[in-house]
Amino acid sequence: MIEKKIVVLVSGGGTNLQALINAEKAGELGNGKITCVIASKADAYALTRAEKANIKTRTLIRKDYADIASYSAAMRDMLLEEQADLVVYAGFMTILDEQVCDTFKNKMINVHPALIPSFCGKGFYGLHVHEEALKKGVKVSGATVHFVTAECDAGPIILQKAVEVKEGDTPETLQKRIMEQAEWKILPLAAKLFCDGKITVKDGKTIISE
Ligand code: GAR
């Protein structure tokens, strides 16, 4: 099968990017190859991780653009230039509009640190998600990988993994457990399934073939 170009979008520490890099090195990304990492912040540590793995890096700084529309247009052009077959949001904290979502329909995936439809949507990102889960007192949380649509965290769900919430958890300890037990596993797996042509979308839901 022809190699699929994966472009990863990042904003921060990049541990999910690292999980993808490790998976590729271990031969666990199927036909996928990470060809470029694009950061929305110049100081994102994820860029260092990409450089260490000899992956091309680019930056598209959110603050340099007046609004979401002009930022999204620039991102669409950059993704087209990179000939992305799959776009992965790996801790990418900017919501892109339909200019990108329609151009890359069912070709962009995001990892969210909760079991969607819980604790998701605008304002639910990073540690805030875990703060809200603990405030509510849920006994189980987890992570979700889904296709990206213009509506935040609302696209077709691809994979989910549940993780136990423990007595005495802080947002930080819960985040760490969810990353280790769920995010770092299901994000590379979803990328592999996509690159191997195993995911179809029908009526807003995904079907995964073996
Ligand atoms: C991860 O937990 C990711 O799921 C979350 O931010 C963290 C980024 O960590 N993403 C969101 O909340 C998106 N709504 P990382 O930079 O180490 O991968």
py3Dmol code that shows the C-alpha trace and the ligand (Angstrom):
import py3Dmol

protein = """\
ATOM      1  CA  MET A   1       0.000   0.000   0.000  1.00  0.00           C
ATOM      2  CA  ILE A   2       1.158   3.575  -0.695  1.00  0.00           C
ATOM      3  CA  GLU A   3       2.664   5.434   2.266  1.00  0.00           C
ATOM      4  CA  LYS A   4       0.352   7.946   3.972  1.00  0.00           C
ATOM      5  CA  LYS A   5       1.770  11.299   4.993  1.00  0.00           C
ATOM      6  CA  ILE A   6       0.869  12.198   8.573  1.00  0.00           C
ATOM      7  CA  VAL A   7       1.090  15.848   9.622  1.00  0.00           C
ATOM      8  CA  VAL A   8       0.877  16.371  13.389  1.00  0.00           C
ATOM      9  CA  LEU A   9      -0.418  19.624  14.908  1.00  0.00           C
ATOM     10  CA  VAL A  10       0.867  20.533  18.380  1.00  0.00           C
ATOM     11  CA  SER A  11       0.758  23.376  20.907  1.00  0.00           C
ATOM     12  CA  GLY A  12       2.583  22.135  23.995  1.00  0.00           C
ATOM     13  CA  GLY A  13       4.665  19.389  25.560  1.00  0.00           C
ATOM     14  CA  GLY A  14       4.022  16.864  22.837  1.00  0.00           C
ATOM     15  CA  THR A  15       3.830  13.592  24.766  1.00  0.00           C
ATOM     16  CA  ASN A  16       1.183  12.387  22.319  1.00  0.00           C
ATOM     17  CA  LEU A  17       3.494  13.325  19.445  1.00  0.00           C
ATOM     18  CA  GLN A  18       6.189  11.272  21.211  1.00  0.00           C
ATOM     19  CA  ALA A  19       3.807   8.294  21.369  1.00  0.00           C
ATOM     20  CA  LEU A  20       3.300   8.603  17.604  1.00  0.00           C
ATOM     21  CA  ILE A  21       7.051   8.868  16.964  1.00  0.00           C
ATOM     22  CA  ASN A  22       7.687   5.803  19.150  1.00  0.00           C
ATOM     23  CA  ALA A  23       4.938   3.869  17.383  1.00  0.00           C
ATOM     24  CA  GLU A  24       6.422   4.666  13.967  1.00  0.00           C
ATOM     25  CA  LYS A  25       9.885   3.571  15.144  1.00  0.00           C
ATOM     26  CA  ALA A  26       8.376   0.320  16.440  1.00  0.00           C
ATOM     27  CA  GLY A  27       6.655  -0.313  13.087  1.00  0.00           C
ATOM     28  CA  GLU A  28       3.240   0.280  14.638  1.00  0.00           C
ATOM     29  CA  LEU A  29       1.926   3.011  12.336  1.00  0.00           C
ATOM     30  CA  GLY A  30       1.181   0.706   9.430  1.00  0.00           C
ATOM     31  CA  ASN A  31       1.366   2.684   6.185  1.00  0.00           C
ATOM     32  CA  GLY A  32       1.672   5.948   8.076  1.00  0.00           C
ATOM     33  CA  LYS A  33       4.792   8.136   8.164  1.00  0.00           C
ATOM     34  CA  ILE A  34       5.069  11.367  10.154  1.00  0.00           C
ATOM     35  CA  THR A  35       6.324  13.860   7.566  1.00  0.00           C
ATOM     36  CA  CYS A  36       5.821  17.193   9.325  1.00  0.00           C
ATOM     37  CA  VAL A  37       4.985  18.685  12.729  1.00  0.00           C
ATOM     38  CA  ILE A  38       3.296  22.096  12.846  1.00  0.00           C
ATOM     39  CA  ALA A  39       3.176  24.067  16.114  1.00  0.00           C
ATOM     40  CA  SER A  40       0.846  26.933  17.008  1.00  0.00           C
ATOM     41  CA  LYS A  41       3.386  28.206  19.568  1.00  0.00           C
ATOM     42  CA  ALA A  42       7.071  28.903  18.939  1.00  0.00           C
ATOM     43  CA  ASP A  43       8.132  27.541  22.350  1.00  0.00           C
ATOM     44  CA  ALA A  44       6.207  24.256  22.150  1.00  0.00           C
ATOM     45  CA  TYR A  45       8.516  21.500  23.474  1.00  0.00           C
ATOM     46  CA  ALA A  46       6.882  19.215  20.917  1.00  0.00           C
ATOM     47  CA  LEU A  47       9.066  20.937  18.293  1.00  0.00           C
ATOM     48  CA  THR A  48      12.212  19.716  20.086  1.00  0.00           C
ATOM     49  CA  ARG A  49      10.812  16.179  20.153  1.00  0.00           C
ATOM     50  CA  ALA A  50      10.214  16.356  16.386  1.00  0.00           C
ATOM     51  CA  GLU A  51      13.700  17.735  15.702  1.00  0.00           C
ATOM     52  CA  LYS A  52      15.273  14.951  17.782  1.00  0.00           C
ATOM     53  CA  ALA A  53      13.424  12.449  15.609  1.00  0.00           C
ATOM     54  CA  ASN A  54      14.557  14.227  12.409  1.00  0.00           C
ATOM     55  CA  ILE A  55      11.045  15.233  11.451  1.00  0.00           C
ATOM     56  CA  LYS A  56      10.430  18.454   9.531  1.00  0.00           C
ATOM     57  CA  THR A  57       8.988  21.214  11.739  1.00  0.00           C
ATOM     58  CA  ARG A  58       7.018  24.320  10.891  1.00  0.00           C
ATOM     59  CA  THR A  59       5.323  26.944  13.017  1.00  0.00           C
ATOM     60  CA  LEU A  60       2.085  28.786  12.394  1.00  0.00           C
ATOM     61  CA  ILE A  61       1.725  31.099  15.334  1.00  0.00           C
ATOM     62  CA  ARG A  62      -1.857  31.741  16.381  1.00  0.00           C
ATOM     63  CA  LYS A  63      -0.981  35.155  17.826  1.00  0.00           C
ATOM     64  CA  ASP A  64       0.259  36.344  14.412  1.00  0.00           C
ATOM     65  CA  TYR A  65      -3.264  36.116  12.998  1.00  0.00           C
ATOM     66  CA  ALA A  66      -6.119  38.500  13.761  1.00  0.00           C
ATOM     67  CA  ASP A  67      -8.826  35.856  13.883  1.00  0.00           C
ATOM     68  CA  ILE A  68      -9.666  32.168  13.507  1.00  0.00           C
ATOM     69  CA  ALA A  69     -10.690  32.621   9.857  1.00  0.00           C
ATOM     70  CA  SER A  70      -7.345  34.003   8.698  1.00  0.00           C
ATOM     71  CA  TYR A  71      -5.435  31.471  10.834  1.00  0.00           C
ATOM     72  CA  SER A  72      -7.523  28.607   9.432  1.00  0.00           C
ATOM     73  CA  ALA A  73      -6.930  29.754   5.845  1.00  0.00           C
ATOM     74  CA  ALA A  74      -3.170  29.791   6.450  1.00  0.00           C
ATOM     75  CA  MET A  75      -3.314  26.365   8.105  1.00  0.00           C
ATOM     76  CA  ARG A  76      -5.328  24.908   5.216  1.00  0.00           C
ATOM     77  CA  ASP A  77      -2.706  26.179   2.749  1.00  0.00           C
ATOM     78  CA  MET A  78       0.149  24.765   4.844  1.00  0.00           C
ATOM     79  CA  LEU A  79      -1.534  21.346   5.127  1.00  0.00           C
ATOM     80  CA  LEU A  80      -2.158  21.290   1.363  1.00  0.00           C
ATOM     81  CA  GLU A  81       1.476  22.248   0.757  1.00  0.00           C
ATOM     82  CA  GLU A  82       2.563  19.350   2.989  1.00  0.00           C
ATOM     83  CA  GLN A  83       0.225  17.031   1.049  1.00  0.00           C
ATOM     84  CA  ALA A  84      -1.173  15.640   4.296  1.00  0.00           C
ATOM     85  CA  ASP A  85      -3.114  12.405   3.969  1.00  0.00           C
ATOM     86  CA  LEU A  86      -3.884  12.438   7.690  1.00  0.00           C
ATOM     87  CA  VAL A  87      -3.789  15.404  10.076  1.00  0.00           C
ATOM     88  CA  VAL A  88      -3.409  14.536  13.759  1.00  0.00           C
ATOM     89  CA  TYR A  89      -4.207  17.020  16.517  1.00  0.00           C
ATOM     90  CA  ALA A  90      -1.878  15.972  19.337  1.00  0.00           C
ATOM     91  CA  GLY A  91      -2.503  18.466  22.110  1.00  0.00           C
ATOM     92  CA  PHE A  92      -3.333  21.131  19.503  1.00  0.00           C
ATOM     93  CA  MET A  93      -5.260  23.818  21.342  1.00  0.00           C
ATOM     94  CA  THR A  94      -6.727  25.933  18.543  1.00  0.00           C
ATOM     95  CA  ILE A  95     -10.130  25.353  17.018  1.00  0.00           C
ATOM     96  CA  LEU A  96      -9.934  25.575  13.218  1.00  0.00           C
ATOM     97  CA  ASP A  97     -12.960  26.529  11.132  1.00  0.00           C
ATOM     98  CA  GLU A  98     -14.712  24.825   8.218  1.00  0.00           C
ATOM     99  CA  GLN A  99     -12.092  26.043   5.692  1.00  0.00           C
ATOM    100  CA  VAL A 100      -9.806  23.350   7.138  1.00  0.00           C
ATOM    101  CA  CYS A 101     -12.442  20.896   8.389  1.00  0.00           C
ATOM    102  CA  ASP A 102     -14.199  20.706   5.005  1.00  0.00           C
ATOM    103  CA  THR A 103     -10.967  20.467   2.977  1.00  0.00           C
ATOM    104  CA  PHE A 104      -9.736  17.624   5.220  1.00  0.00           C
ATOM    105  CA  LYS A 105     -13.113  16.061   5.998  1.00  0.00           C
ATOM    106  CA  ASN A 106     -12.682  12.677   7.705  1.00  0.00           C
ATOM    107  CA  LYS A 107      -8.914  13.090   7.389  1.00  0.00           C
ATOM    108  CA  MET A 108      -8.245  14.905  10.674  1.00  0.00           C
ATOM    109  CA  ILE A 109      -8.260  13.193  14.052  1.00  0.00           C
ATOM    110  CA  ASN A 110      -8.006  14.588  17.576  1.00  0.00           C
ATOM    111  CA  VAL A 111      -7.232  13.024  20.934  1.00  0.00           C
ATOM    112  CA  HIS A 112      -9.390  14.333  23.764  1.00  0.00           C
ATOM    113  CA  PRO A 113      -8.644  13.475  27.407  1.00  0.00           C
ATOM    114  CA  ALA A 114     -12.151  12.344  28.429  1.00  0.00           C
ATOM    115  CA  LEU A 115     -14.886   9.974  27.311  1.00  0.00           C
ATOM    116  CA  ILE A 116     -16.827  12.125  24.836  1.00  0.00           C
ATOM    117  CA  PRO A 117     -19.632  13.316  25.192  1.00  0.00           C
ATOM    118  CA  SER A 118     -18.525  13.958  28.785  1.00  0.00           C
ATOM    119  CA  PHE A 119     -16.259  16.893  29.612  1.00  0.00           C
ATOM    120  CA  CYS A 120     -15.788  18.143  26.061  1.00  0.00           C
ATOM    121  CA  GLY A 121     -16.500  21.148  23.852  1.00  0.00           C
ATOM    122  CA  LYS A 122     -15.241  24.706  24.030  1.00  0.00           C
ATOM    123  CA  GLY A 123     -13.197  25.459  27.170  1.00  0.00           C
ATOM    124  CA  PHE A 124     -12.515  21.772  27.907  1.00  0.00           C
ATOM    125  CA  TYR A 125      -8.834  21.298  27.187  1.00  0.00           C
ATOM    126  CA  GLY A 126      -5.747  20.076  29.007  1.00  0.00           C
ATOM    127  CA  LEU A 127      -5.934  20.056  32.809  1.00  0.00           C
ATOM    128  CA  HIS A 128      -9.353  21.786  32.854  1.00  0.00           C
ATOM    129  CA  VAL A 129     -10.916  18.557  31.585  1.00  0.00           C
ATOM    130  CA  HIS A 130      -9.575  16.613  34.571  1.00  0.00           C
ATOM    131  CA  GLU A 131     -10.501  19.374  37.040  1.00  0.00           C
ATOM    132  CA  GLU A 132     -14.110  19.151  35.850  1.00  0.00           C
ATOM    133  CA  ALA A 133     -14.145  15.350  35.969  1.00  0.00           C
ATOM    134  CA  LEU A 134     -12.899  15.416  39.576  1.00  0.00           C
ATOM    135  CA  LYS A 135     -15.385  18.165  40.507  1.00  0.00           C
ATOM    136  CA  LYS A 136     -18.204  15.971  39.223  1.00  0.00           C
ATOM    137  CA  GLY A 137     -16.891  12.943  41.067  1.00  0.00           C
ATOM    138  CA  VAL A 138     -16.918  10.536  38.138  1.00  0.00           C
ATOM    139  CA  LYS A 139     -15.424   7.115  38.931  1.00  0.00           C
ATOM    140  CA  VAL A 140     -14.279   6.476  35.378  1.00  0.00           C
ATOM    141  CA  SER A 141     -12.842   8.850  32.795  1.00  0.00           C
ATOM    142  CA  GLY A 142     -10.586   8.137  29.831  1.00  0.00           C
ATOM    143  CA  ALA A 143      -9.719   9.322  26.352  1.00  0.00           C
ATOM    144  CA  THR A 144     -11.348   9.553  22.945  1.00  0.00           C
ATOM    145  CA  VAL A 145      -9.957   9.780  19.423  1.00  0.00           C
ATOM    146  CA  HIS A 146     -12.442  11.265  16.986  1.00  0.00           C
ATOM    147  CA  PHE A 147     -12.598  12.897  13.571  1.00  0.00           C
ATOM    148  CA  VAL A 148     -12.414  16.681  13.695  1.00  0.00           C
ATOM    149  CA  THR A 149     -15.350  18.745  12.475  1.00  0.00           C
ATOM    150  CA  ALA A 150     -15.935  22.505  12.761  1.00  0.00           C
ATOM    151  CA  GLU A 151     -17.974  21.817  15.904  1.00  0.00           C
ATOM    152  CA  CYS A 152     -15.542  21.295  18.787  1.00  0.00           C
ATOM    153  CA  ASP A 153     -15.159  17.636  19.931  1.00  0.00           C
ATOM    154  CA  ALA A 154     -18.326  16.617  18.066  1.00  0.00           C
ATOM    155  CA  GLY A 155     -17.007  14.566  15.112  1.00  0.00           C
ATOM    156  CA  PRO A 156     -17.405  10.793  14.656  1.00  0.00           C
ATOM    157  CA  ILE A 157     -15.797   8.772  17.468  1.00  0.00           C
ATOM    158  CA  ILE A 158     -13.056   6.335  16.384  1.00  0.00           C
ATOM    159  CA  LEU A 159     -11.653   4.822  19.617  1.00  0.00           C
ATOM    160  CA  GLN A 160     -12.263   5.273  23.341  1.00  0.00           C
ATOM    161  CA  LYS A 161     -10.547   3.841  26.386  1.00  0.00           C
ATOM    162  CA  ALA A 162     -11.796   4.060  29.960  1.00  0.00           C
ATOM    163  CA  VAL A 163      -9.469   4.764  32.897  1.00  0.00           C
ATOM    164  CA  GLU A 164     -10.275   4.462  36.612  1.00  0.00           C
ATOM    165  CA  VAL A 165     -10.434   7.612  38.744  1.00  0.00           C
ATOM    166  CA  LYS A 166      -8.803   6.965  42.134  1.00  0.00           C
ATOM    167  CA  GLU A 167      -9.468   8.368  45.585  1.00  0.00           C
ATOM    168  CA  GLY A 168      -7.157  11.320  46.175  1.00  0.00           C
ATOM    169  CA  ASP A 169      -6.526  11.992  42.480  1.00  0.00           C
ATOM    170  CA  THR A 170      -5.477  15.518  41.537  1.00  0.00           C
ATOM    171  CA  PRO A 171      -5.974  16.875  37.998  1.00  0.00           C
ATOM    172  CA  GLU A 172      -2.274  16.143  37.438  1.00  0.00           C
ATOM    173  CA  THR A 173      -2.341  12.510  38.615  1.00  0.00           C
ATOM    174  CA  LEU A 174      -5.526  11.808  36.663  1.00  0.00           C
ATOM    175  CA  GLN A 175      -4.078  13.431  33.540  1.00  0.00           C
ATOM    176  CA  LYS A 176      -0.929  11.307  33.831  1.00  0.00           C
ATOM    177  CA  ARG A 177      -2.892   8.048  34.253  1.00  0.00           C
ATOM    178  CA  ILE A 178      -5.175   8.878  31.306  1.00  0.00           C
ATOM    179  CA  MET A 179      -2.212   9.735  29.101  1.00  0.00           C
ATOM    180  CA  GLU A 180      -0.290   6.583  29.992  1.00  0.00           C
ATOM    181  CA  GLN A 181      -3.175   4.120  29.940  1.00  0.00           C
ATOM    182  CA  ALA A 182      -5.310   5.606  27.182  1.00  0.00           C
ATOM    183  CA  GLU A 183      -4.093   8.525  25.025  1.00  0.00           C
ATOM    184  CA  TRP A 184      -0.633   7.196  24.167  1.00  0.00           C
ATOM    185  CA  LYS A 185      -2.203   3.890  23.114  1.00  0.00           C
ATOM    186  CA  ILE A 186      -5.348   4.837  21.222  1.00  0.00           C
ATOM    187  CA  LEU A 187      -3.904   7.793  19.279  1.00  0.00           C
ATOM    188  CA  PRO A 188      -1.199   5.779  17.453  1.00  0.00           C
ATOM    189  CA  LEU A 189      -3.669   2.919  16.992  1.00  0.00           C
ATOM    190  CA  ALA A 190      -6.259   5.219  15.400  1.00  0.00           C
ATOM    191  CA  ALA A 191      -3.564   6.676  13.113  1.00  0.00           C
ATOM    192  CA  LYS A 192      -2.565   3.155  12.070  1.00  0.00           C
ATOM    193  CA  LEU A 193      -6.162   2.102  11.420  1.00  0.00           C
ATOM    194  CA  PHE A 194      -6.676   5.226   9.290  1.00  0.00           C
ATOM    195  CA  CYS A 195      -3.459   4.792   7.302  1.00  0.00           C
ATOM    196  CA  ASP A 196      -4.297   1.142   6.672  1.00  0.00           C
ATOM    197  CA  GLY A 197      -7.719   2.136   5.285  1.00  0.00           C
ATOM    198  CA  LYS A 198      -9.651   0.446   8.077  1.00  0.00           C
ATOM    199  CA  ILE A 199     -11.970   3.313   9.081  1.00  0.00           C
ATOM    200  CA  THR A 200     -15.155   4.293   7.262  1.00  0.00           C
ATOM    201  CA  VAL A 201     -17.685   6.897   8.298  1.00  0.00           C
ATOM    202  CA  LYS A 202     -21.392   6.314   7.855  1.00  0.00           C
ATOM    203  CA  ASP A 203     -24.242   8.403   9.257  1.00  0.00           C
ATOM    204  CA  GLY A 204     -21.875  10.283  11.567  1.00  0.00           C
ATOM    205  CA  LYS A 205     -20.453   7.081  13.074  1.00  0.00           C
ATOM    206  CA  THR A 206     -17.301   5.138  12.320  1.00  0.00           C
ATOM    207  CA  ILE A 207     -17.041   1.515  11.291  1.00  0.00           C
ATOM    208  CA  ILE A 208     -13.690  -0.135  11.911  1.00  0.00           C
ATOM    209  CA  SER A 209     -12.821  -3.194   9.859  1.00  0.00           C
ATOM    210  CA  GLU A 210     -10.266  -5.768  10.888  1.00  0.00           C
TER     211      GLU A 210
END
"""
ligand_1 = """\
18
GAR
C -3.351 15.852 26.187
O -3.895 15.362 27.377
C -4.436 15.985 25.141
O -5.387 14.969 25.177
C -5.059 17.290 25.540
O -3.976 18.111 25.927
C -2.880 17.296 26.366
C -1.681 17.619 25.521
O -0.551 16.942 25.977
N -5.823 17.844 24.458
C -6.925 18.567 24.642
O -7.361 18.846 25.741
C -7.611 18.990 23.367
N -8.964 19.400 23.645
P 0.712 16.661 25.047
O 1.129 17.991 24.422
O 1.757 16.169 26.006
O 0.353 15.646 24.005
"""
view = py3Dmol.view(width=600, height=400)
view.addModel(protein, "pdb")
view.setStyle({"model": 0}, {"cartoon": {"style": "trace"}})
view.addModel(ligand_1, "xyz")
view.setStyle({"model": 1}, {"stick": {}})
view.zoomTo()
view.show()
